[in-house]
């Protein structure tokens, strides 16, 4: 099975670029399942029902999120109504929505988990202990994919080794900069620290550079506005053996 995972889709420009390149890419590469992090897909950070519907209509099968999951009130009911739009599983259990889903592909069931780190982010339940509790829930899924939305590289690397051999692939999101460490860990789990961003190339993580420079110079709050211009779609392809559930190859992707 070929799984394509896409890094944080940022604003209208990122959504538009995904629309322009994803359908043809899926056909050319024979993608069986597409997972995208959509937590910044609205025009003001966060995700809305409208931006989620756009991602689905352009070929995304499962949408994951992160620390901006609940920025827009309008998305709360949408989480409860749509099983393939996820929020981090280690949010409190009474939060809207769910943190994992199962996609039935006929010959194999695929479990997708949305997990969030706690270093330099919100104080949520311990992601390592939460994963220990979630894995039995996916016991009938031969293929398991984890989006670990986290800030610290060390936390992401540790999670990869923690889950090595027990899931098919672990990929990182949140930092918006694609890392060059795609690999198969010793136990057969595909791994990449951060799959990058889908948004404007000449920007600071999708935002207009002048705004971020001013924020750093003044230490004062700024209203973030997404930059326009040529965009890129960053992600990773994991080829996974349906019999073993382990990754056989990993390929880093950047589409301009």
Phi and psi in degrees as a GROMACS rama.xvg file:
@    title "Ramachandran Plot"
@    xaxis  label "Phi"
@    yaxis  label "Psi"
@TYPE xy
-106.878  116.175  UNK-2
-110.496  126.764  UNK-3
-109.658  121.24  UNK-4
-111.291  140.505  UNK-5
-120.526  134.163  UNK-6
-72.2988  166.8  UNK-7
-39.0853  118.023  UNK-8
-83.9978  120.851  UNK-9
-111.517  110.911  UNK-10
65.5192  -175.157  UNK-11
-61.6215  -37.1589  UNK-12
-65.5525  -40.6036  UNK-13
-66.4802  -41.7749  UNK-14
-63.4561  -43.4273  UNK-15
-63.4781  -40.0629  UNK-16
-67.3026  -40.1478  UNK-17
-58.175  -43.4153  UNK-18
-58.5208  -38.497  UNK-19
-77.207  -26.3769  UNK-20
-115.24  -25.2644  UNK-21
-67.8732  -47.7384  UNK-22
-56.1397  -46.7844  UNK-23
-66.4044  -39.121  UNK-24
-62.1807  -43.1328  UNK-25
-61.3444  -40.8488  UNK-26
-66.8541  -46.1141  UNK-27
-64.6307  -41.7373  UNK-28
-93.0722  -2.79105  UNK-29
63.5296  45.2125  UNK-30
-70.1329  129.298  UNK-31
-91.9981  -28.5881  UNK-32
-150.68  134.471  UNK-33
-123.645  125.717  UNK-34
-119.67  129.691  UNK-35
-131.083  140.623  UNK-36
-84.9106  118.557  UNK-37
-113.426  20.8455  UNK-38
-70.6492  -11.0418  UNK-39
-119.359  22.3567  UNK-40
-79.3004  -13.5263  UNK-41
-82.9889  172.317  UNK-42
-80.1369  -2.9062  UNK-43
-136.742  47.7629  UNK-44
65.2156  165.732  UNK-45
74.1439  -174.065  UNK-46
-130.776  142.922  UNK-47
-120.972  163.678  UNK-48
-55.3805  -37.1686  UNK-49
-66.4578  -44.1917  UNK-50
-69.9097  -33.888  UNK-51
-63.7245  -44.3013  UNK-52
-61.9786  -37.0323  UNK-53
-61.6966  -46.5467  UNK-54
-60.3875  -43.188  UNK-55
-62.0743  -43.0781  UNK-56
-67.4939  -22.1566  UNK-57
-94.7272  1.53262  UNK-58
119.637  3.96262  UNK-59
-80.5207  135.985  UNK-60
-94.8323  -37.5521  UNK-61
-135.374  134.077  UNK-62
-109.47  127.413  UNK-63
-107.512  167.798  UNK-64
-139.817  -153.025  UNK-65
-172.361  -134.936  UNK-66
-70.0789  -15.9388  UNK-67
-98.752  16.1475  UNK-68
-56.8064  -35.2703  UNK-69
-113.494  24.6826  UNK-70
-65.7065  -34.2993  UNK-71
-108.726  123.631  UNK-72
-59.7729  -31.3875  UNK-73
-62.6181  -20.3606  UNK-74
-83.2098  -14.0001  UNK-75
-57.897  -54.1643  UNK-76
-65.7464  -32.8947  UNK-77
-61.5449  -40.12  UNK-78
-57.2914  -44.3253  UNK-79
-68.1971  -29.5053  UNK-80
-89.5013  -20.0938  UNK-81
-122.409  108.375  UNK-82
-69.6742  -17.0753  UNK-83
-100.586  15.2463  UNK-84
-114.482  115.685  UNK-85
-109.931  151.15  UNK-86
-117.739  161.318  UNK-87
-53.9235  134.61  UNK-88
-68.2708  -20.671  UNK-89
-92.4978  11.6627  UNK-90
-67.3461  159.731  UNK-91
-54.6181  145.873  UNK-92
-61.9429  -20.9247  UNK-93
-89.1288  4.7531  UNK-94
-69.2756  150.43  UNK-95
-57.1117  148.951  UNK-96
81.3612  -162.4  UNK-97
-139.841  159.523  UNK-98
-104.039  -3.30554  UNK-99
-150.344  159.592  UNK-100
-144.398  167.689  UNK-101
-124.307  125.967  UNK-102
-105.622  119.855  UNK-103
-90.1932  110.977  UNK-104
-99.9056  17.4942  UNK-105
86.2061  -75.3056  UNK-106
-78.3792  -14.7544  UNK-107
-156.504  147.574  UNK-108
-102.829  136.073  UNK-109
-116.439  122.89  UNK-110
-96.1686  129.371  UNK-111
-114.476  126.328  UNK-112
-116.966  133.236  UNK-113
-107.35  117.045  UNK-114
-127.843  149.301  UNK-115
-125.475  139.709  UNK-116
-75.8442  165.986  UNK-117
-119.555  -8.55613  UNK-118
-75.0667  118.85  UNK-119
68.2345  11.6675  UNK-120
-125.715  -169.066  UNK-121
-58.4922  152.34  UNK-122
-84.5778  85.0807  UNK-123
-100.192  -178.876  UNK-124
-60.3746  148.863  UNK-125
-55.5819  118.376  UNK-126
-64.0685  -30.2406  UNK-127
-69.5693  -45.3383  UNK-128
-69.5531  -34.8181  UNK-129
-63.9731  -41.0893  UNK-130
-64.1147  -35.5089  UNK-131
-60.3225  -34.9062  UNK-132
-79.6407  -29.7187  UNK-133
-78.9274  -36.5903  UNK-134
-55.1333  -41.4544  UNK-135
-61.0403  -27.2834  UNK-136
-67.6983  -18.9451  UNK-137
-111.754  24.9699  UNK-138
-62.4269  -24.7022  UNK-139
-93.0528  7.91249  UNK-140
-103.224  113.726  UNK-141
-70.2043  -32.1543  UNK-142
-108.473  131.425  UNK-143
-133.525  128.818  UNK-144
-121.027  134.814  UNK-145
-123.402  121.869  UNK-146
-93.998  110.26  UNK-147
-101.185  101.654  UNK-148
-87.1796  99.412  UNK-149
-147.456  157.142  UNK-150
-88.0487  -46.2962  UNK-151
-86.8559  128.975  UNK-152
-58.8974  -39.6458  UNK-153
-62.7856  -39.0316  UNK-154
-67.3218  -38.3359  UNK-155
-66.9392  -46.053  UNK-156
-61.2705  -43.3651  UNK-157
-61.0665  -40.6584  UNK-158
-64.5848  -38.9178  UNK-159
-58.0918  -47.6241  UNK-160
-70.6796  -32.7885  UNK-161
-62.2182  -37.8064  UNK-162
-96.3564  -2.39681  UNK-163
-55.1287  125.971  UNK-164
88.3905  -15.0759  UNK-165
-105.151  -14.8343  UNK-166
-133.679  166.844  UNK-167
-79.6871  -41.823  UNK-168
-154.595  144.963  UNK-169
-125.603  123.997  UNK-170
-129.297  144.917  UNK-171
-96.6079  146.719  UNK-172
-132.283  179.925  UNK-173
105.537  -42.9581  UNK-174
-85.3463  -9.21487  UNK-175
69.3604  0.533474  UNK-176
-115.357  119.565  UNK-177
-68.1719  130.025  UNK-178
-92.2921  159.812  UNK-179
-107.39  39.2748  UNK-180
-121.452  31.2966  UNK-181
-60.2155  134.988  UNK-182
-166.015  168.737  UNK-183
-109.931  120.801  UNK-184
-70.9558  165.544  UNK-185
-55.0661  -33.0928  UNK-186
-86.0587  0.0850442  UNK-187
102.501  5.96773  UNK-188
-87.0707  128.684  UNK-189
-72.1207  144.618  UNK-190
-147.975  144.999  UNK-191
-153.391  129.939  UNK-192
-62.6053  -45.7921  UNK-193
-149.719  127.199  UNK-194
-83.4452  -4.18668  UNK-195
99.9247  -156.569  UNK-196
-129.153  150.553  UNK-197
-112.994  101.518  UNK-198
179.302  -163.834  UNK-199
-69.2997  131.297  UNK-200
-64.9372  -53.7954  UNK-201
-87.0423  78.0754  UNK-202
-155.301  173.84  UNK-203
-106.289  95.9492  UNK-204
58.0903  30.7032  UNK-205
99.9004  -15.7839  UNK-206
-95.5706  152.588  UNK-207
-57.2269  126.65  UNK-208
-56.3829  -40.5421  UNK-209
-58.8067  -35.1089  UNK-210
-67.045  -43.9807  UNK-211
-69.4965  -38.749  UNK-212
-60.6005  -44.3092  UNK-213
-63.2936  -37.0494  UNK-214
-62.6718  -44.1059  UNK-215
-70.3723  -35.4296  UNK-216
-71.3792  -36.808  UNK-217
-101.015  -19.4501  UNK-218
60.2124  23.2527  UNK-219
-109.033  151.824  UNK-220
-60.6719  145.789  UNK-221
-132.763  150.229  UNK-222
-84.2841  117.712  UNK-223
-76.3371  130.863  UNK-224
-123.637  131.978  UNK-225
-74.3126  142.367  UNK-226
-79.2028  152.437  UNK-227
-101.51  178.577  UNK-228
113.536  -176.113  UNK-229
-54.9471  140.259  UNK-230
-121.9  169.869  UNK-231
-136.635  152.674  UNK-232
-115.103  117.49  UNK-233
-109.243  142.213  UNK-234
-171.58  -159.96  UNK-235
-154.788  142.164  UNK-236
-105.686  129.208  UNK-237
-113.146  119.828  UNK-238
-92.2857  123.476  UNK-239
-124.107  132.519  UNK-240
-72.781  121.558  UNK-241
-66.2414  -26.8935  UNK-242
-77.967  -43.272  UNK-243
-95.5422  -23.3554  UNK-244
76.2981  11.9674  UNK-245
-105.965  156.517  UNK-246
-80.3272  137.262  UNK-247
-106.4  -23.4791  UNK-248
-158.127  154.045  UNK-249
-132.708  135.251  UNK-250
-136.152  124.11  UNK-251
-76.8096  138.672  UNK-252
-126.755  137.309  UNK-253
-143.467  114.716  UNK-254
-111.458  118.692  UNK-255
